[in-house]
């Protein structure tokens, strides 16, 4: 006599709901823990910003100095000497940029001030004419109100001057610390991986080494790509400004190059400044031509240069870049906007590596190539 087969009964609704709620609660706790950890990390970064900022900038500078240092080391120089020569070359480049900007500003500042006065007078005459027909009394009262407002804020302005001196001193100290840290990062960088293996062990060290290597390659690619794109933008826009006879063309070209390291926002600010100088110095027609040149260069950058050059190194969507720059700028100013995209790229590298490890752990095992089949009987 055979026993009847047992039929599988469907699970109860309460069991299904309980399993779902348990799954939701588990993931909610994970998300809350991650959010709390991110908040603590942000709090620590804000409290230790005076230490975090030089380290972050030194890492960025080290990615720039590492290729020449490695080349010098391969040609027989000791790491300390190679790193020192790279630092000196970097300082020489900065000195050259400053030497290019300052004389141009000093020479053309009076002319630009006269042009600005003429521009203000043109605006005044335009306001007095049709269709606005603003009277002199109204303009004078508006000017007097602005002057009185500035006079009432004299104390705040003086305080800002002293604060600016303190800020400049802090910037010099930060620059010195960045150069010292970058020197040691470039000089002793190859020793870091063996030390990391000894601390974390072979199992964890393998993952750390892979992630850090990818982050280093990504940062280096970002800096080199941005430098190349910014250089092309600066050359094209600077050539247009020189041809049109816009004052401070060299200064505006350098600002365009530096602004290129802050994606989206930096190019917009540098372009707006170039258009403003052209408007004040040369008039509306020249300003419109400069605006057209800047828009054409930006289209070339956005549709040709950036996709081709950055697709290999960054792999970040434009929305992610814009949000990162906005968040970094609102939290830490210009420096935060500059560091936002590299930080976002580093986070993306870590997430991609974690995804690769998850895919590798969850994929089914591959069948053996040589399988023995029993002969049919």
C-alpha positions as CSV (number, residue, x, y, z in Angstrom):
1,X,0.0,0.0,0.0
2,X,1.5,3.3,-1.1
3,X,1.4,6.4,1.0
4,X,-0.4,9.4,-0.6
5,X,1.9,12.1,-1.8
6,X,2.2,15.2,0.4
7,X,1.1,18.4,-1.4
8,X,2.9,21.6,-0.6
9,X,0.6,24.1,0.9
10,X,1.0,27.7,-0.1
11,X,2.4,30.0,2.6
12,X,0.1,32.0,4.8
13,X,-0.3,35.7,4.1
14,X,1.0,36.5,7.5
15,X,4.2,34.6,6.9
16,X,4.8,36.4,3.6
17,X,4.1,39.8,5.1
18,X,6.4,38.9,8.0
19,X,9.3,37.9,5.7
20,X,8.8,41.0,3.7
21,X,8.8,43.3,6.8
22,X,11.9,41.5,8.1
23,X,13.7,42.1,4.8
24,X,12.6,45.7,4.8
25,X,13.6,46.3,8.4
26,X,17.1,44.7,7.8
27,X,17.8,46.9,4.8
28,X,16.4,50.0,6.5
29,X,18.8,49.4,9.4
30,X,21.6,49.1,6.9
31,X,20.7,52.3,5.1
32,X,20.4,54.2,8.5
33,X,23.8,52.8,9.6
34,X,25.4,53.9,6.3
35,X,23.7,57.4,6.5
36,X,24.9,57.7,10.1
37,X,28.5,56.7,9.1
38,X,28.4,59.2,6.3
39,X,27.2,62.0,8.7
40,X,30.0,61.1,11.1
41,X,32.5,61.1,8.3
42,X,31.3,64.5,7.1
43,X,31.4,65.9,10.6
44,X,35.0,64.7,11.1
45,X,36.0,66.2,7.8
46,X,34.5,69.5,8.7
47,X,36.2,69.5,12.1
48,X,39.5,68.4,10.7
49,X,39.3,70.5,7.5
50,X,42.5,72.3,8.3
51,X,44.3,68.9,8.1
52,X,42.1,67.2,5.4
53,X,42.5,70.1,2.9
54,X,46.3,70.0,2.7
55,X,46.3,66.2,2.4
56,X,43.7,66.2,-0.3
57,X,45.4,68.9,-2.3
58,X,48.8,67.1,-1.8
59,X,47.4,63.9,-3.3
60,X,46.1,65.8,-6.3
61,X,49.5,67.5,-6.7
62,X,51.3,64.2,-6.3
63,X,49.3,62.7,-9.2
64,X,50.7,65.5,-11.3
65,X,54.3,65.2,-10.1
66,X,54.4,61.4,-10.1
67,X,55.0,60.9,-13.9
68,X,58.1,63.2,-14.1
69,X,59.4,61.8,-10.8
70,X,59.1,58.2,-12.0
71,X,60.8,59.2,-15.3
72,X,63.7,60.8,-13.4
73,X,63.9,57.8,-11.1
74,X,64.1,55.4,-14.0
75,X,67.0,57.4,-15.4
76,X,69.2,56.9,-12.3
77,X,68.2,59.7,-9.9
78,X,67.5,58.9,-6.3
79,X,63.8,59.2,-5.3
80,X,64.5,62.2,-3.0
81,X,66.3,64.1,-5.7
82,X,63.7,63.2,-8.3
83,X,60.9,64.4,-6.1
84,X,62.8,67.6,-5.3
85,X,63.3,68.4,-9.0
86,X,59.7,67.8,-9.7
87,X,58.6,70.1,-6.8
88,X,61.0,72.8,-8.1
89,X,59.6,72.5,-11.6
90,X,56.1,72.8,-10.3
91,X,57.0,76.0,-8.3
92,X,58.8,77.4,-11.4
93,X,55.6,76.8,-13.4
94,X,53.5,78.6,-10.8
95,X,56.0,81.5,-10.7
96,X,55.9,81.8,-14.5
97,X,52.1,82.0,-14.4
98,X,52.2,84.7,-11.8
99,X,54.9,86.6,-13.7
100,X,52.6,86.4,-16.8
101,X,49.5,87.7,-15.0
102,X,50.7,90.4,-12.7
103,X,52.5,92.8,-15.2
104,X,49.5,92.5,-17.6
105,X,47.1,93.5,-14.8
106,X,49.3,96.4,-13.6
107,X,49.8,97.7,-17.2
108,X,46.2,97.4,-18.3
109,X,44.3,98.2,-15.1
110,X,44.2,102.0,-15.6
111,X,43.0,101.6,-19.2
112,X,40.4,99.2,-18.1
113,X,39.3,101.6,-15.3
114,X,38.9,104.4,-17.8
115,X,36.9,102.1,-20.1
116,X,34.7,101.1,-17.1
117,X,34.0,104.8,-16.4
118,X,33.1,105.3,-20.0
119,X,30.8,102.3,-19.8
120,X,29.1,103.7,-16.7
121,X,28.6,107.0,-18.5
122,X,27.0,105.3,-21.5
123,X,24.7,103.4,-19.2
124,X,23.8,106.7,-17.5
125,X,23.0,108.4,-20.8
126,X,21.0,105.3,-21.8
127,X,18.9,105.5,-18.6
128,X,18.3,109.2,-19.1
129,X,17.0,108.7,-22.7
130,X,13.8,107.0,-24.0
131,X,12.1,104.8,-23.1
132,X,13.2,105.0,-19.4
133,X,13.8,108.8,-19.2
134,X,15.3,108.5,-15.7
135,X,16.0,112.0,-14.3
136,X,19.3,113.2,-12.9
137,X,17.9,113.6,-9.4
138,X,16.8,109.9,-9.3
139,X,20.3,108.8,-10.5
140,X,22.0,111.0,-8.0
141,X,19.8,109.8,-5.1
142,X,20.6,106.2,-6.1
143,X,24.3,106.9,-6.2
144,X,24.1,108.7,-2.8
145,X,22.3,105.8,-1.3
146,X,25.0,103.4,-2.5
147,X,27.8,105.7,-1.1
148,X,26.1,106.0,2.2
149,X,25.6,102.3,2.4
150,X,29.3,101.8,1.8
151,X,30.3,104.4,4.4
152,X,28.0,102.7,7.0
153,X,29.7,99.4,6.2
154,X,33.3,100.9,6.6
155,X,33.9,99.0,9.8
156,X,32.8,95.7,8.2
157,X,35.1,96.4,5.2
158,X,38.0,97.1,7.5
159,X,37.3,93.9,9.3
160,X,37.2,92.1,6.0
161,X,40.6,93.5,5.1
162,X,42.2,92.1,8.3
163,X,40.4,88.9,7.7
164,X,41.7,88.8,4.2
165,X,45.3,89.2,5.5
166,X,44.7,86.3,7.9
167,X,43.3,84.2,5.1
168,X,46.2,85.0,2.9
169,X,48.6,83.9,5.6
170,X,46.7,80.7,6.1
171,X,46.8,80.1,2.4
172,X,50.6,80.4,2.3
173,X,50.9,78.0,5.2
174,X,48.5,75.6,3.5
175,X,50.5,75.9,0.2
176,X,53.7,75.1,2.1
177,X,52.2,72.1,3.8
178,X,50.8,70.8,0.5
179,X,54.2,71.0,-1.2
180,X,55.9,69.2,1.8
181,X,53.2,66.4,1.8
182,X,53.3,66.1,-2.0
183,X,57.1,65.7,-1.8
184,X,56.8,62.8,0.7
185,X,53.9,61.2,-1.2
186,X,55.9,61.2,-4.4
187,X,59.2,60.2,-2.7
188,X,57.8,57.4,-0.5
189,X,54.7,56.4,-2.4
190,X,56.1,53.0,-3.6
191,X,56.7,52.0,0.1
192,X,53.0,52.4,1.0
193,X,51.7,49.2,-0.6
194,X,54.0,46.8,1.3
195,X,53.2,48.6,4.5
196,X,49.5,48.2,3.8
197,X,49.9,44.5,3.1
198,X,51.7,44.1,6.4
199,X,48.9,45.9,8.3
200,X,45.8,44.4,6.7
201,X,47.1,41.0,5.7
202,X,47.3,39.4,2.4
203,X,43.6,38.9,2.0
204,X,42.5,42.4,2.8
205,X,45.6,44.0,1.3
206,X,44.8,42.6,-2.1
207,X,41.5,44.5,-2.2
208,X,43.0,47.7,-0.7
209,X,45.8,47.6,-3.3
210,X,43.5,47.1,-6.2
211,X,41.1,49.9,-5.1
212,X,43.9,52.3,-4.3
213,X,45.6,51.6,-7.6
214,X,42.4,52.3,-9.5
215,X,41.8,55.5,-7.6
216,X,45.3,56.6,-8.3
217,X,44.9,56.0,-12.0
218,X,41.5,57.7,-12.0
219,X,42.9,60.8,-10.2
220,X,45.9,61.0,-12.6
221,X,43.6,60.6,-15.6
222,X,41.3,63.3,-14.3
223,X,44.1,65.9,-13.7
224,X,45.8,65.2,-17.1
225,X,42.5,65.3,-19.0
226,X,41.3,68.5,-17.3
227,X,44.6,70.1,-18.0
228,X,44.5,69.2,-21.7
229,X,40.9,70.3,-22.1
230,X,41.5,73.5,-20.1
231,X,44.6,74.3,-22.2
232,X,42.7,73.9,-25.4
233,X,39.9,76.1,-24.1
234,X,42.4,78.8,-22.9
235,X,44.3,78.8,-26.2
236,X,41.2,79.1,-28.4
237,X,39.5,81.7,-26.2
238,X,42.7,83.6,-25.6
239,X,43.4,83.8,-29.3
240,X,39.9,85.2,-29.9
241,X,40.4,87.8,-27.2
242,X,43.7,88.9,-28.7
243,X,42.3,89.1,-32.2
244,X,39.4,91.3,-30.9
245,X,41.7,93.5,-28.9
246,X,40.2,92.8,-25.5
247,X,42.3,94.0,-22.6
248,X,43.8,91.5,-20.2
249,X,43.5,88.7,-22.8
250,X,46.4,86.8,-21.2
251,X,44.9,87.0,-17.7
252,X,41.5,85.9,-19.0
253,X,43.1,83.0,-20.8
254,X,44.9,81.9,-17.6
255,X,41.7,82.2,-15.6
256,X,39.9,80.1,-18.3
257,X,42.6,77.4,-17.9
258,X,42.3,77.4,-14.1
259,X,38.5,77.5,-14.3
260,X,38.5,74.4,-16.4
261,X,39.5,72.3,-13.3
262,X,36.1,73.1,-11.8
263,X,33.7,71.4,-14.3
264,X,30.7,73.3,-15.6
265,X,30.9,76.1,-13.0
266,X,34.5,77.2,-13.6
267,X,34.0,77.5,-17.4
268,X,30.8,79.6,-16.8
269,X,32.4,82.0,-14.4
270,X,35.6,82.5,-16.6
271,X,33.4,83.0,-19.7
272,X,31.2,85.5,-17.9
273,X,34.2,87.5,-16.8
274,X,35.6,87.6,-20.3
275,X,32.3,88.8,-21.7
276,X,32.1,91.5,-19.0
277,X,35.6,92.8,-19.7
278,X,34.9,92.9,-23.4
279,X,31.6,94.7,-22.8
280,X,33.2,97.3,-20.6
281,X,36.3,97.8,-22.7
282,X,35.1,97.3,-26.3
283,X,31.4,97.6,-26.4
284,X,28.3,95.4,-27.0
285,X,29.4,94.1,-30.4
286,X,32.7,92.8,-29.2
287,X,31.1,91.3,-26.1
288,X,28.6,89.4,-28.3
289,X,31.4,88.1,-30.5
290,X,33.3,87.0,-27.4
291,X,30.2,85.3,-26.1
292,X,29.8,83.5,-29.5
293,X,33.5,82.3,-29.3
294,X,33.1,81.0,-25.8
295,X,29.9,79.2,-26.6
296,X,31.5,77.6,-29.7
297,X,34.5,76.5,-27.6
298,X,32.2,75.1,-24.9
299,X,30.3,73.1,-27.5
300,X,33.6,71.7,-28.8
301,X,34.6,70.8,-25.3
302,X,31.3,69.3,-24.2
303,X,30.5,67.3,-27.4
304,X,34.0,66.3,-28.6
305,X,36.8,66.7,-26.1
306,X,35.1,65.7,-22.8
307,X,33.4,62.6,-24.1
308,X,36.5,61.3,-25.9
309,X,39.1,62.1,-23.2
310,X,37.2,61.6,-20.0
311,X,35.2,58.5,-20.9
312,X,38.3,56.4,-20.2
313,X,39.2,57.9,-16.9
314,X,36.1,59.3,-15.1
315,X,33.0,57.5,-16.4
316,X,30.7,59.9,-14.5
317,X,27.4,61.2,-15.8
318,X,27.0,65.0,-16.3
319,X,24.3,65.1,-13.6
320,X,26.6,63.5,-11.1
321,X,29.3,66.0,-11.9
322,X,26.9,68.9,-11.6
323,X,25.5,67.7,-8.3
324,X,29.0,67.0,-6.9
325,X,30.3,70.4,-7.9
326,X,27.2,72.1,-6.4
327,X,27.5,70.2,-3.1
328,X,31.2,70.7,-2.8
329,X,31.0,74.4,-3.6
330,X,28.2,75.0,-1.1
331,X,30.0,73.1,1.7
332,X,33.6,74.1,1.2
333,X,33.7,76.9,-1.4
334,X,35.9,77.0,-4.4
335,X,38.3,74.3,-3.0
336,X,35.3,72.1,-2.4
337,X,34.1,72.6,-6.0
338,X,37.5,71.7,-7.3
339,X,37.8,68.6,-5.2
340,X,34.2,67.5,-5.7
341,X,34.6,65.7,-9.0
342,X,37.8,63.7,-7.9
343,X,36.0,62.6,-4.8
344,X,32.9,61.6,-6.8
345,X,35.2,59.6,-9.1
346,X,36.9,57.9,-6.2
347,X,33.5,56.9,-4.7
348,X,32.5,55.6,-8.2
349,X,35.7,53.5,-8.3
350,X,34.9,51.9,-4.9
351,X,31.3,51.2,-5.9
352,X,32.3,49.6,-9.2
353,X,34.9,47.4,-7.4
354,X,32.3,46.3,-4.8
355,X,29.9,45.5,-7.6
356,X,32.5,43.4,-9.4
357,X,33.2,41.5,-6.2
358,X,29.5,40.9,-5.7
359,X,29.0,39.7,-9.3
360,X,32.0,37.4,-8.9
361,X,30.6,35.9,-5.6
362,X,27.1,35.4,-6.9
363,X,27.7,34.0,-10.3
364,X,27.2,30.2,-10.7
365,X,30.3,28.0,-10.8
366,X,31.5,27.2,-14.3
367,X,31.1,23.6,-15.4
368,X,34.2,21.5,-15.8
369,X,35.5,21.3,-19.4
370,X,36.2,17.6,-19.2
371,X,33.2,15.7,-17.9
372,X,33.2,11.9,-17.9
373,X,29.9,10.4,-19.1
374,X,29.0,6.9,-18.2
375,X,28.4,4.6,-21.2
376,X,24.7,3.8,-21.9
377,X,23.7,0.4,-20.8
